[in-house]
Amino acid sequence: MADKTFGRVVAISKEHRHQSYWDMFATWVGANANNGTWYVGGVIAACGFATASTALIVVGIITYLLLALSGYMGYQTGLPAMALTRASFGLKGSFLPSIINVVQFIGWAAVNTFIAATSISYILHDILNWPVYGKAGGLKGLILGIIVMSILHLLSISMGERSVQIIERIGIILVFVLVIWECVVVFQHVSFSQIIAWRPPHRLQMSSGQAVDVLAAFNLAWVTAASDFTRFAKKKRSATRAPFWGANLGLIWFAMIGVISTIATAITLNHFDANNSDPSTIASKLGLGVLAMLVIIITSTTANAVNLMSAGSALTNMTKRLSLTVSIVLVTLVAVVVTFIPIFYATFLDVFTAFLDGIGMFLGPEIAIFLVDYYIVTKQDYDVAHFAIREGKYWYTGGINWIAIISWIVAVAAYGYLKTVAIIADSIGATFVSMLIAAIIYIVLSKLIRRNYQEA
């Protein structure tokens, strides 16, 4: 059976799928076992070890159950994630989640590139004695690093989905070597009991709710990418269980390294600064050397292969004129430009936390609507043949499902308000509450409209 094409979007038939369980597992381990995850771990270290590790596990389980649900949608339909939003948001309404996805994945690509470029500046310091980024004259090393990383990213996505598969298989091995190596180095200097007992300075302490929002924003980004890859999976378990376990393994292991190494560095130096939580700075202070920096650079490439492919897929959903390959190249070039933005701010941490807050606010409600439409409102009954038909089943009103748009707007506004309610913002965070609000509004309004239509 041939693959079906809807505009520039291709539905992969089950006969043409070749990704095994371990291919999917490696893809999602590699997606999370990277610089950004390490950095997130370093940021939530400000909660202390117990709170940070608990938040990691709980949020990981919740968000990656959603990842598995999204992955199953790709397996069942053969369509990428943003094409699937045509059913819930409408053929034109799907531009909203597509724009959000393009922006957030370009942002993640820029985050990983910036961190890897910082590593390159450390390598240039060791080899050519150039100043590291953050010191006087260190900007030239960072800029060269961004250029080098951008070239690597263009090479990594040159073969599309197949290149991601190859990169992840190599990257997963290097990632495991690095985290084991760092664990050995850390515990040579600091005991586990010291790490558990450490408490951040009160003025720098992060609440559990803040940690939940940071982690939820980080993890939810992958939920909207699941179908882009699981539509190539041979079996159901490869599209559901492999992403769940792979993403959780990568998250918990690598973010935990970020937590532990940041706390260990704070104990060793008797000074805690969340701005120094990035992998390059930590690796340098732990004395891991050039080899560790090279692994950080490679893991950035593995993560960004997923980021850039997903951003390109979202862009393709918005236009019939661009192929997936051209879209990926375009978003990669835009990501190069975006990577320079943190240079103009006081700290990279300021840009990073603002970026995460934006993801939680805009992306969470979108995902809630996307999932409840498929599993609750339509009961997994999508008519894929209508995904590109004007005036068809998913045309709604002028191509837009206003129920989805209204639900999304209300939930986004609720997120902003909830962040000001201390009892929620400091305990469970605003992200999951705003998602629940979006889901309830969408389900209720959809059923009311359907009932009124039937009665009429």
N, C-alpha and C positions, 0 to 999 in steps of 0.2 A: 504494500500500500504506500502511495507517495505521500510526502509531507504536504500539508495544505498551507496555502499562503493567503494571508489577509492583509492586503496592502504590502508593506515591507516586512510584516510580521509572519513568521513561519511556525506552524504547529507541527512539532516533531512527532511522527507516528511511532508507536511502540516497536515496530519492526526495525526502525533506524536508530535505536538507542544503544549505546555501547558503554555507558559508565557503570562500573561495578560498585558494590557496597564500599570497597576500600578506596576506590577513586573518590566517591562522595565523602567518605570519612576524612580522607587526606585533604580534600578541598576545604572542608569546614574547620579542621584543626588548623590548617595553614591560614585561613581567613582570620582566626583569632590569635594565633601564636605569632604575634608581631609587635612592632614598636608601640603602636597605639594602645594595645592591651596592656603592655608593660607600663606605659605612662599612666593609664587609667588606674592601674594598681598603685602606682606611686602617689597619685592624687588622693585616693581614698585611704591611704595610709594615715591621713590626718584624723581618721576615726579611731585609730588604735587597732591592733591586730584582731581582737575578738569581733568587734563590730564589722570591720572590713571583710573578714573571711566569711562571716555569716551572711552579709549582704551579697557577697559574690555568689554563694551557693544558691540562696533563695531566688535572687533575681535571675540567675542563670537558668534555673529550672523553669521558672514562669515564662521568660521570654523565649527560650528555645523550644518549649512546647508549642508556642505560637509559630516558631520557625518550622517545626515539623508539620503543623497544619498547613502552612503556606506551601511547604515543599510538596505535600500531597496534592494540592491544587495543580501544581505544575506537572506532576506525574499523570494525573487524570486527564488533563486537557492538552498537554504538550506545548502550552503557551507560556511566554515569559510573564513575569509578575505585572508589569505595567499594562500589558495587553489585557490581562485578566481584570484590571480595574475598570475596563469599559463596561462590564456588567453591572457594577455597583455605582459608578459615578457617571456612566453614560459615555458614548463614543467621544464627544467633545469634552465632557466633564473629566474624563481620565487625564486630561492635560494637567489638572491640578496635582494629583499624586505624581505624575511624571516629572513635572517641574521640581517638586520637592525632592524626588529621588535623584535627579540630575545634580541639583545643588548639593545635597548631602553627600553623595558619593564622590563628587569632585572635591568637596571639603575634606573627606576622609583621605582621599589620595594625596591632597596637599599636606595634611597632618603627617602622614607617614613619610612623605618625601622630605618635609622639613626636618623631622627627627633623623632620618637617614643622612641628610645633607650635613647635619650637625656632626654625625659620626665621621663623615668624610673630612670635615674640618679638623677633627682630632687626628685622623690619619695623616693629613697634610702637615699638622704640627709635629708629629713624630718623625716624618720622613724629611720634610723641607724646613722645619722649624717655623712654619707660619703660625701666627697667633690663632688660638681656637676661637670659635664664635662666642661672643659675650665679652671678649677682651678687645682692647684697642687694636684696630686693624684686622679683626677676625672676620669681617664681613666678606672679604674676597674669597676665603675658604668656603664659606657657606654658599655663596653664589655659584662657585665652581661645582660644589656638591649638588646643588639643585639642577644644574645643567647635566651633570653626569647621570643623576637619578632619572631625569626625564628621558634621556636617551635609552637607558635600561628599560624604562616602562614601555616605550614605543616598541622596543624589540620583544618584550615579554608578551605583548598583546597582538603581535604581528600575525599569529596563526589562529586568533580567536579562541574558541572554547578548548581546542586541542592544546594550545600553548599553556592555558591555565592548568590543565591536567598534568602536563610535564613538569611545570614549575613547582606545583604543589608537592609532587612526589619527591623532588630534590630538596625543596625547602623544609619539609617536615622532618627530615633526618637532621639537617643542620640546626633546626630549632631545638630539637630534643638534646643535642650535644651541648648547645649553649646553656640551656637552663640547668642541666645537670652540672655542668662546669661551674656556673655561677653559684649554685647551691653549695657546692664543695667549698668555694672561696669564701662565701658569706659565713658559713658555720665554722670556718677556721678562725674567724675573728670575733664572732659574737655567738653566744649560746641561744638556743631556742627559747629558753626560759626568760632571757633578757628581752627578747623580741616580744613575747607575750606580755611581759610586765611593763613595757614602755608605754608612756602616755605623751601625746603631743602637747605643746604649750596651749593653755586655755584659749588664748586669742587666735590661734591657728586651727583650733579643733573643728572638725566637720561633724555634723549631726548624722544620724542614721538615715533620716529622710533625704538629706542632700546626697548621701552615698547611693541611695536607691535611685534617685533621679539621674545621677551621673551614669550609673551602670545600665539603667533601663534605656537611656538614650543611646548609649554605646551598642548595646545588644540589639535593640529594635531595628537599627540600621540594616542588619543582615536579614531580618524577616522579609523585607521588601525585595530582597535579592534571591530568595530561596528558589522560586520557580525558574529563574533564569538558568539554573544549573540542574535542578531535579527533573526538568523535562527531558534530560538526556539519560536519566537513570533507567536501568533495565527492569528493576523490581521495586515494588512498593516499599519494602523495608530500606532499600537504598535511598529512597526519596524522603523517608520520615525518620527512621531510627538513626541512620548514619549522620545526617545533619545535627540531630539533637545531641548525640554522644560526642561527635567530633567537635562541634562548637563549644560545648561545655568543657571538654578536656582542654582545648586551646585557651579558653577564657580563664578557667580556674587555675590551671598550671601557670600560665604566663602572667596573669594579673597578680597571682600570689607571689611570683618572683618579684614583681614590681613593689608589692607591699613589703615583703621581707627585706629586699635589698635597700629600699628607701629607709626603713626603720633601722636596719643595721648600719647604714651610713650615718644616720642621725645620732645613733648611740656612739659610734666610733669617733665622730667629729664633735660630739656634744653640741650639735646644732641641727635644727630641723628647718628646711626650707622647701616647700612644695614645688617651687620653681626649679629645683634641681632634681626633679623626679624622672627626667627623661633618661632613656637607656644609655645614651652616650656619656652623660655626666656621671651616672652611677657606675658604669663600667670603668670609666677612667679613674674614679676615686677608689674603686676596688682593685685597681691595678691589673685589669684583664688584658689590656694591650690592644694592638692592631687587629689581631685575629677576631676578637669579639666584635670590634667595629665592623669588620667585613661581614660577619654573620648578621649583624643588625641591618646592614645595607641589603643583604640578600632577602631577609625576611620582609623588608619593606616592599620588595619587588613581588613577593608571593601574595601579600595582602592586597597590593594595588592592582594585581592582575584581576582579582575579583571585583574591586571597587570600580575600576575603569570599564570593565565589561558590563557591569550592571548599569552604570551611568550611560553608556552607549546604548544599551537596550532600552532604557527609559526615553532617550532622545529619539530613537527610531519609532517609538510608539506615537510621537507627536508629529511626525512628518512621513510622507510616502516617498520623498525625494532622496532620502539618505539611506544607504545600506548600513548594516550593523558595523562593518569594518570601518567605513568612513566616519560613522558616529563615534566610534571608540577613539579614533585618531583625533577628532575634534575635541572631545571632552578631555583627552590627555593633554592637548595643547593649552586648553583653558586652565587645567589643573596646574600647569607650569606657572602661569601668571598668578593664580591664587596663592601659590606657595610663598610668594614674596610678601604677602599681606602682613604676616606677623612681625616682619622687620620694622614696621612703622608703629608698633605698639610697645608699651613698656616691657611686657613679658609675654612669652609664648603661652603661659598658663592662662592669662587673661583672655586671649583669643580662643583658646581651647575650651574653657568653661562656658564662654558665651555661645560658642558653636554647639556644644552639647545641650545647652538650655533651649536653643532654637530647635534642635532635633526633637527633643522631648515634647515640646509644645506643638509642633506642626505634624510630626510623623506619627506619634502615638495614636491620635484620633483617626487618622487615615487608615492605619492598620486595623484598628478595631472595626471600622465600617467594612473594610475589604473582607475581613474574615467572617463577620456575622452575616453578611449578605450571602456568602456561599454556603455556610454551614447551618444557619438558622432560618433566614428569610426564604432562600430558594431551595434549601435542603439538598445541596450539591447537584442541582439540576441546571447546568448552564448549557445553552444552545450555542455552541461554538460557531455554527454556521452564520449566526447573526452578528458576530463580532466586528464585521466591516460593512454591514448593510445600513445605509441611510434609510430612515423611516422604518427600521426593523425593530425587533424586540427591545434593544438597548439604546434606542434613539431618545426615549423619554420625551422631554420638552425641549425641542431645538438641539437635541444631542446631549442634554445635561439632566442628570437626576438631581433635582433640587433638594430632595430629602437628604441625600448624602452630603451635599454642600452645606445645607443648614445645620445638620448634625455636627459636621466638622467645625464650622464657625463657632457654634455654641461651646463645643468641647475645648477649642483653642482658647476662647475667652475664659472658660472655667479654669483652665490650667494657669493662666496669668493671675487669676484671683486666688486660687489655692496656694500659690507660692507666697502669698501675703498672710495666709492663715497659719500661724506658727505651729499649732497643735498637729496640723497635717504635714506641713512642709518639713518639720523637724523629726517626724516619726516615720511615716510611710511614704512621704514624697507626693508630688502632684501628678506624676506621669500616669500611673495605673488608675488613679481615680478619674482623671480626665478621659482615659480610654473607656472606662466603664460608663461614663456619662454619654460618650459618643455612641456606644453600642446600644444602650437602652433607648436613647432618643431615636436612633435609626430603626430599631426593631419595632417600636411602638408606632412611629409614623408610617412605616412601610405596611404594617398590618392594618392600620386605619384606612389608608388610601386604597389598599386592596379590597377591604370589606365594603367601602363605599362604592368602589367600581363594580363589585359583584352585585350589590343591591340595586345599583342603577341599571 
